[in-house]
Amino acid sequence: MSILQTAKKPASRAPIMTITGDAGMGKTSLAATFPNPVFIRGEDGIQSISKENRPDAFPVLTEVDQLWEQLLALRNETHQYKTIVIDSVTAIDTLFTNYIVDTDIKKPKTIAQALGGYGAGFQALSSLHGRIRRICGDINDKGINVIFIAHSETENIELPDEDAYTRYGIRINKKSLSHYIDNVDLVGFIKLETITRGDGDRKKAISDGTRQIICYATPANISKNRYGIEEKIIIEKNKNPFVGLMPIAGLKQTKQQATIEDKANG
């Protein structure tokens, strides 16, 4: 059989996505609106969800080996979960950093000095994040949604053909970013809907608490999607804002969702 006969239109699949934003923006609450989720916790953000809506979660990680044990169980064993949430890759980045420094026999003071220096510690850190992404990819192949939660930070951007500016980025080591930006279907940035009042340099920011998620390319923050989303999405409490916009695994299919899947399948 010719290799050409293996070429065909890929079927639509469950999303792999990264949700980022400042603390308290509702990243964990949003992830909990996906079908039948289970949380792998680098931190205890799930306490922000009311008891009646609180999803299943593993114990908060204290060691790196616990992370692999939890991920491999979700990959290898039969279970009822339709969504796995890593909350957060920022906290796990700190866990990995401490692990690399603490296990180096030369006892370095920082990860910059770990494994002999010259960037070796940062490369090892990226490899650990890459392992998370590979295992989560295997889990996604089973028809399960994957959500990475990350904290944001401001960063300076200097481009060769534009003036320097500041944007919101993701607070993990730069060498590890590609696993959660390049190799995912959607990166969404949550922010408050805000207006400013006042004259001159002294202005006051005002918000009524409405949250929106930005999933398209913009210079103000890291965000993207592969679903043709081009507008800001308002986040309503206890409602999944992506219903009808992407093929979400485990979601009770509506006519609108069926149309999305039909388009994805050509």
Secondary structure, 3 states (H helix, E strand, C coil): CCHHHHCCCCCCCCCEEEEEECCCCCHHHHHCCCCCEEEEECCCHHHHCCHHHCCEECCCCCCHHHHHHHHHHHHHCCCCCCEEEEECHHHHHHHHHHHHHHHCCCCCCCCCCHHHCCCHHHHHHHHHHHHHHHHHHHHHCCCCEEEEEEEEEEEEECCCCCCCEEEEEECCCHHHCHHHHCCCCEEEEEEEEEEEECCCCCCEEEEEEEEEEECCCECCECCEECCCCCCCEEECCCCCCCCCCCCCCCCCCCHHHHHHHHHHCC
